[in-house]
Amino acid sequence: MKLYLGVDLGSTTSKAVLVDGDEHVVGRGITNTRSNYDVAVEIARRDAMTDARLALALRLLGPDGAAIAEAFWVSADLARLDALRQSCRATAAAIPGEGPRLAPAVDVILARMVDEASQLFNATARSRGSFFRDIVGARFHALAEEQSARAGVDFERVLGVYDRAILDAENQLIDLPFDDVFAAAVAHAGLTGDRRAAALAAGRDAGAATFDVVGFVGTGYGRARLPFPRECIRSEILCHGLGAHAMLPATRTVLDIGGQDTKAIQVDGHGLVTSFQMNDRCAAGCGRYLGYIADELQLGLHELGPLALTSKRPSRITSTCTVFAGTEIRDLLAVGEKREDVLSGLHRAIITRAMSLLARSGGVTDQLTFTGGVARNQAAVNALDDMVRTHYGPRTINVHADSIYTGALGAALFARRGVPAEDLPDAKECAGCNA
């Protein structure tokens, strides 16, 4: 099968999308962008290839496919958890003096997480937008409190082992042979007899299928780092415009709020950009800003939106400047403002800034599609809907379930419509063309 790869290297997440010759999405991969951008991109690309093989196997399976799909990603995360376990052991053993006491405590914690894998890594956990690091980090922290008290070891030192080990574990390119993970998923799903044999045969067929990546395009905040030829790089604006139009063809306005910037884009009936505006070099009002706020309030990033939605009286926030946000929040909390009201005010301040960009790009025409990581935040979506309705009247605001992949999808479509990989002079040096 000939496939086309799009990669979106963002500052917080790296995404990869594969489309076939008919421009249908056949595979997606995503991971948090780590300190090592190259590893993050490769993990996203490998996950997209794995996702394409899994989709092929599931098409062959019928009703048993759902249970195996659930078990497949649990099995894959168990392999990553084993890598974390090895890294924790090595890290604890290297600590002079206390290593022999810390190592058993950490081992007990990770053994508990292996037992809980089905709950930790199931589809519900993934649907919250959490990555492996988010999931294991939260659970490790909770179990470390219990185990430290029980074993009489220092809680902070146990967390210190994890903090160092997770960096090593998540920067490893773990080899996960499709056939092995699929067989583990079949066993985990509890299939027996002919159903088990049929499932294993489907997995072998999917694993042996030939996927030939014949075109690739990269985009995103870190696109300059991608090992792609210059001809295979497109701007985020072009890719988000085309990707949003492909997901929702009635789209004429796109608002993308990513980790580092905000983009207001106007597109025509073919998804081609006709006008755009984006914020300046400052990251105020972007995903990084929300991340800073989460740290300031000692909350998870995914907790900000739900807490803001409980607000009854949003606070008035005068600035979305990351530098001064902490001071303003502390001042508001000091005079008795509730956290949910402060957060609601922050979300409205972010959208107010985005509305200015939308106005300068040409306004809001029906339909507007909201993309980027912040589009997953319902408090931001509600604030956008309210302000668009106030300034422009009733408009359709779209948030696609796969909006996080919009840029990567646009890149994949540019690859499909662009230069074949074999015609690029330095294509053989490009990691993206190695299926």
Legacy VTK file of the C-alpha trace (Angstrom):
# vtk DataFile Version 3.0
C-alpha trace
ASCII
DATASET POLYDATA
POINTS 435 float
0.000 0.000 0.000
1.318 3.433 -0.941
1.086 5.919 1.907
1.798 9.610 2.475
3.194 10.850 5.774
2.560 14.194 7.457
4.490 15.168 10.604
3.659 18.097 12.880
6.489 18.772 15.323
4.926 21.076 17.920
6.458 22.483 21.073
4.284 20.318 23.338
3.164 17.404 21.131
4.466 15.641 18.042
1.906 14.195 15.658
2.101 11.961 12.585
-0.669 11.110 10.116
-0.652 8.615 7.233
-3.088 8.897 4.328
-3.570 6.575 1.393
-3.840 7.468 -2.279
-7.505 8.378 -1.848
-6.544 10.805 0.937
-8.177 8.662 3.611
-6.485 8.656 7.009
-5.113 5.161 7.722
-2.895 5.791 10.757
-2.183 8.353 13.476
0.513 8.689 16.091
1.076 11.233 18.843
3.416 11.736 21.771
4.464 14.546 24.036
7.431 16.407 22.619
10.381 15.744 24.876
13.769 17.293 25.266
14.832 15.102 22.349
12.693 16.273 19.420
14.106 13.655 17.063
12.989 10.807 19.321
9.525 12.345 19.749
9.001 12.570 15.997
10.188 9.016 15.459
7.858 7.699 18.167
4.903 9.524 16.585
5.830 8.143 13.147
6.187 4.576 14.441
2.874 4.820 16.300
1.176 5.996 13.095
2.566 2.993 11.220
1.463 0.677 14.040
-1.970 2.292 14.062
-2.285 1.646 10.310
-1.398 -2.034 10.759
-3.798 -2.364 13.684
-6.612 -0.801 11.647
-5.917 -3.281 8.856
-6.047 -6.224 11.295
-9.270 -4.988 12.864
-10.958 -4.746 9.466
-10.215 -8.455 9.015
-11.523 -9.387 12.458
-15.041 -8.059 12.779
-16.724 -8.128 16.232
-13.605 -9.236 18.153
-11.715 -6.200 16.916
-12.872 -3.786 19.623
-11.590 -5.908 22.510
-8.254 -6.472 20.789
-7.841 -2.778 19.957
-8.329 -1.911 23.624
-5.863 -4.577 24.723
-3.325 -3.690 22.020
-2.447 -0.254 23.362
-2.453 -1.556 26.948
0.129 -4.145 25.840
2.209 -1.456 24.130
2.181 0.719 27.253
3.149 -2.282 29.381
6.322 -2.532 27.317
7.009 1.153 27.993
6.311 0.561 31.687
8.892 -2.224 31.697
11.442 0.193 30.224
10.617 2.646 33.019
11.061 -0.131 35.571
14.527 -0.958 34.268
15.463 2.707 34.264
14.206 3.174 37.839
16.238 0.191 39.041
19.384 1.512 37.404
18.798 5.023 38.763
18.142 3.826 42.318
21.147 1.506 42.263
23.392 4.413 41.291
22.475 6.444 44.408
25.280 6.069 46.978
24.222 4.701 50.332
20.423 4.775 49.976
20.132 2.898 46.703
19.588 -0.552 48.301
16.636 0.824 50.309
15.066 2.866 47.508
15.190 0.193 44.798
12.773 -2.287 46.479
10.284 0.510 47.257
10.290 1.682 43.641
9.942 -1.919 42.467
6.821 -2.402 44.567
5.278 0.779 43.128
5.899 -0.247 39.528
4.655 -3.801 40.185
1.373 -2.274 41.406
1.154 -0.243 38.213
1.671 -3.368 36.098
-1.251 -4.982 37.947
-3.364 -1.886 37.253
-2.354 -1.598 33.586
-5.812 -2.384 32.217
-7.264 0.575 34.116
-4.330 2.928 33.725
-3.874 2.623 29.971
-7.358 1.852 28.687
-9.238 3.895 26.082
-10.851 6.099 28.739
-7.471 7.179 30.077
-6.301 7.896 26.539
-9.439 9.831 25.639
-8.578 12.398 28.289
-5.648 13.382 26.127
-3.118 12.027 28.599
0.175 10.624 27.432
2.162 7.786 28.990
4.174 10.234 31.077
1.052 11.953 32.434
-0.635 8.686 33.354
2.306 6.984 35.050
3.447 10.204 36.718
0.149 10.784 38.515
-0.146 7.159 39.624
3.500 6.871 40.704
3.094 9.968 42.868
0.041 8.526 44.643
1.601 5.095 45.173
4.896 6.639 46.336
3.121 8.291 49.254
1.772 4.914 50.404
4.944 2.947 49.857
7.258 5.528 51.417
5.268 5.450 54.644
5.095 1.659 54.632
8.776 1.043 53.854
10.155 3.954 55.879
11.962 5.602 52.959
12.031 9.273 52.086
9.122 10.255 49.824
11.048 13.007 48.061
13.916 10.650 47.228
11.524 8.077 45.765
10.056 10.775 43.527
13.574 11.853 42.641
14.300 8.375 41.293
11.192 8.551 39.122
11.905 12.061 37.837
15.319 10.991 36.569
14.215 7.586 35.285
11.251 8.848 33.252
13.554 11.065 31.197
15.638 8.053 30.222
12.609 5.833 29.636
10.671 8.213 27.424
13.698 9.094 25.345
14.227 5.469 24.406
13.053 4.193 21.058
11.477 0.985 22.287
11.181 -1.682 19.647
7.621 -3.023 19.743
7.266 -5.736 17.055
3.683 -5.565 15.819
3.165 -9.333 15.780
4.328 -9.702 19.402
2.191 -6.851 20.743
-0.814 -8.068 18.770
-0.397 -11.636 20.094
-0.209 -10.238 23.644
-3.369 -8.238 22.984
-5.192 -11.361 21.745
-4.186 -13.181 24.931
-5.214 -10.205 27.051
-8.609 -10.079 25.307
-9.250 -13.667 26.405
-10.042 -15.121 22.966
-9.888 -18.891 22.654
-10.243 -21.611 20.033
-11.101 -20.618 16.481
-11.578 -16.954 17.416
-8.043 -16.832 18.830
-6.630 -18.538 15.734
-8.482 -16.152 13.415
-7.282 -13.133 15.399
-3.660 -14.265 15.334
-3.878 -14.888 11.580
-5.284 -11.381 11.017
-2.454 -9.941 13.098
0.169 -11.828 11.099
-1.353 -10.645 7.802
-1.388 -7.020 8.997
2.153 -7.308 10.308
3.366 -8.652 6.972
1.557 -6.015 4.886
3.846 -3.757 2.884
3.429 -0.061 3.655
5.428 2.070 1.275
5.726 5.738 2.279
6.062 7.440 -1.098
5.688 11.057 0.035
6.178 13.052 3.224
5.828 16.636 4.438
6.731 18.178 7.779
5.300 21.188 9.566
4.967 22.625 13.067
6.853 24.910 15.398
9.942 22.692 15.210
9.738 21.881 11.492
13.235 23.214 10.882
14.571 20.329 12.995
12.885 17.652 10.922
15.248 15.535 8.812
13.197 16.380 5.721
14.369 17.993 2.490
13.426 21.645 2.152
10.880 20.750 -0.522
9.026 18.688 2.089
8.439 21.458 4.616
5.236 23.534 4.744
4.169 26.303 7.114
1.773 25.592 9.973
-0.686 28.077 8.490
-0.945 26.236 5.172
-1.199 22.825 6.844
-3.785 23.841 9.436
-5.894 25.517 6.757
-5.858 22.481 4.491
-6.224 20.001 7.355
-9.217 21.794 8.865
-10.911 21.978 5.465
-10.305 18.254 4.901
-11.855 17.384 8.266
-14.800 19.776 7.852
-15.196 20.956 4.233
-17.547 23.842 5.141
-14.751 25.478 7.124
-13.891 29.008 6.012
-12.231 30.325 9.187
-9.671 28.453 11.284
-8.464 29.374 14.767
-5.440 27.420 15.925
-4.110 27.909 19.456
-1.017 25.799 19.885
1.747 25.617 22.422
3.683 28.637 21.198
1.429 30.696 18.959
-2.103 31.549 17.910
-3.168 31.660 14.266
-6.335 33.036 12.693
-6.694 31.722 9.133
-9.191 32.289 6.332
-9.499 29.581 3.654
-11.396 29.227 0.398
-13.571 26.367 -0.778
-10.471 24.269 -1.557
-8.803 24.748 1.826
-6.256 27.210 0.428
-5.267 30.118 2.666
-6.568 33.525 1.590
-5.604 35.539 4.673
-4.097 35.018 8.114
-2.890 36.720 11.255
-0.800 35.317 14.088
0.491 36.519 17.405
3.887 38.109 17.745
6.914 36.297 19.138
5.502 36.347 22.660
3.731 33.123 23.743
1.095 34.995 25.778
-2.317 33.411 25.544
-1.028 30.141 24.065
-0.721 26.589 25.343
2.541 27.326 27.123
0.794 30.083 29.021
-1.842 27.632 30.256
0.931 25.219 31.220
2.541 27.937 33.302
-0.781 28.693 34.982
-1.261 24.992 35.777
2.161 24.877 37.420
1.436 28.078 39.352
-1.795 26.584 40.736
-0.250 23.106 41.178
-2.849 21.571 38.869
-2.609 19.256 35.913
-3.077 20.968 32.551
-6.138 18.791 31.894
-7.740 20.042 35.135
-7.830 23.724 34.149
-10.826 23.593 31.807
-13.144 21.487 34.003
-12.376 23.680 37.029
-12.996 26.871 35.024
-16.367 25.516 33.911
-17.558 25.475 37.544
-17.104 29.235 37.856
-20.132 31.371 38.736
-18.438 34.758 38.462
-15.332 34.921 36.220
-12.564 37.192 37.467
-11.399 40.077 35.343
-7.911 39.314 34.044
-6.056 42.222 32.489
-3.068 40.422 30.993
-2.175 37.133 29.356
1.519 37.873 29.714
3.278 34.771 31.014
5.796 36.891 32.911
3.179 38.741 34.968
0.462 36.070 35.115
1.755 34.489 38.303
1.761 37.796 40.157
-1.765 38.683 39.030
-3.100 35.260 39.999
-1.512 35.395 43.436
-2.933 38.889 43.978
-6.438 37.766 42.999
-6.310 34.680 45.211
-4.971 36.802 48.081
-8.050 39.038 47.997
-10.387 36.050 48.111
-11.109 35.282 44.461
-11.910 31.621 43.885
-9.580 29.502 41.759
-12.363 28.534 39.378
-13.289 32.201 38.870
-9.662 33.145 38.206
-9.320 30.300 35.709
-12.546 31.232 33.962
-11.261 34.795 33.636
-7.971 33.514 32.229
-9.725 31.481 29.557
-11.784 34.491 28.527
-8.646 36.632 28.385
-6.990 34.100 26.068
-9.974 34.050 23.728
-10.254 37.839 23.786
-6.705 37.964 22.427
-7.598 35.391 19.756
-10.680 37.390 18.756
-8.443 40.319 17.897
-6.465 38.117 15.501
-9.662 36.766 13.964
-10.923 40.304 13.328
-7.660 41.354 11.659
-7.594 38.222 9.495
-11.017 39.002 8.042
-13.521 38.183 10.775
-15.505 35.023 11.378
-17.514 33.492 8.589
-19.574 30.386 8.891
-18.065 27.900 9.658
-15.186 28.380 12.126
-13.041 25.388 13.037
-11.036 25.518 16.271
-7.803 23.478 16.201
-4.687 22.941 18.305
-4.244 21.568 21.800
-6.290 24.359 23.428
-9.325 23.271 21.368
-9.516 20.261 23.713
-10.259 22.644 26.580
-14.033 23.021 26.856
-13.778 26.243 28.852
-11.863 27.816 25.945
-14.397 26.470 23.439
-17.298 27.903 25.446
-15.614 31.296 25.723
-14.963 31.323 21.960
-18.550 30.409 21.160
-19.836 33.160 23.451
-17.591 35.884 22.044
-18.142 34.927 18.399
-21.885 34.998 18.968
-21.590 38.423 20.615
-19.450 39.990 17.870
-20.621 38.186 14.719
-23.976 36.649 15.536
-24.758 32.932 15.349
-21.917 30.948 13.779
-21.071 27.247 13.670
-18.025 26.514 15.834
-16.454 23.155 14.956
-14.081 21.183 17.152
-13.242 17.918 15.430
-12.546 14.920 17.664
-9.144 14.621 15.963
-8.402 18.344 15.916
-5.009 17.753 17.516
-3.957 16.097 14.221
-5.099 18.949 11.951
-1.621 20.202 11.066
-0.233 16.717 10.477
-3.228 15.856 8.282
-2.682 18.977 6.205
0.968 18.022 5.824
0.040 14.493 4.730
-2.349 15.921 2.126
0.383 18.210 0.801
2.574 15.110 0.550
-0.154 13.296 -1.379
-0.486 16.188 -3.810
3.206 17.034 -4.006
6.526 15.653 -5.091
6.978 11.853 -4.834
9.699 10.851 -2.389
11.715 9.015 -5.039
12.057 12.250 -7.022
13.717 14.107 -4.126
17.514 14.225 -4.375
18.185 13.588 -0.670
15.144 11.462 0.132
17.240 8.471 1.157
18.682 10.498 4.047
15.248 11.308 5.386
14.054 9.298 8.402
10.475 10.020 7.406
10.672 7.870 4.292
11.779 4.748 6.141
8.614 2.750 6.562
LINES 1 436
435 0 1 2 3 4 5 6 7 8 9 10 11 12 13 14 15 16 17 18 19 20 21 22 23 24 25 26 27 28 29 30 31 32 33 34 35 36 37 38 39 40 41 42 43 44 45 46 47 48 49 50 51 52 53 54 55 56 57 58 59 60 61 62 63 64 65 66 67 68 69 70 71 72 73 74 75 76 77 78 79 80 81 82 83 84 85 86 87 88 89 90 91 92 93 94 95 96 97 98 99 100 101 102 103 104 105 106 107 108 109 110 111 112 113 114 115 116 117 118 119 120 121 122 123 124 125 126 127 128 129 130 131 132 133 134 135 136 137 138 139 140 141 142 143 144 145 146 147 148 149 150 151 152 153 154 155 156 157 158 159 160 161 162 163 164 165 166 167 168 169 170 171 172 173 174 175 176 177 178 179 180 181 182 183 184 185 186 187 188 189 190 191 192 193 194 195 196 197 198 199 200 201 202 203 204 205 206 207 208 209 210 211 212 213 214 215 216 217 218 219 220 221 222 223 224 225 226 227 228 229 230 231 232 233 234 235 236 237 238 239 240 241 242 243 244 245 246 247 248 249 250 251 252 253 254 255 256 257 258 259 260 261 262 263 264 265 266 267 268 269 270 271 272 273 274 275 276 277 278 279 280 281 282 283 284 285 286 287 288 289 290 291 292 293 294 295 296 297 298 299 300 301 302 303 304 305 306 307 308 309 310 311 312 313 314 315 316 317 318 319 320 321 322 323 324 325 326 327 328 329 330 331 332 333 334 335 336 337 338 339 340 341 342 343 344 345 346 347 348 349 350 351 352 353 354 355 356 357 358 359 360 361 362 363 364 365 366 367 368 369 370 371 372 373 374 375 376 377 378 379 380 381 382 383 384 385 386 387 388 389 390 391 392 393 394 395 396 397 398 399 400 401 402 403 404 405 406 407 408 409 410 411 412 413 414 415 416 417 418 419 420 421 422 423 424 425 426 427 428 429 430 431 432 433 434
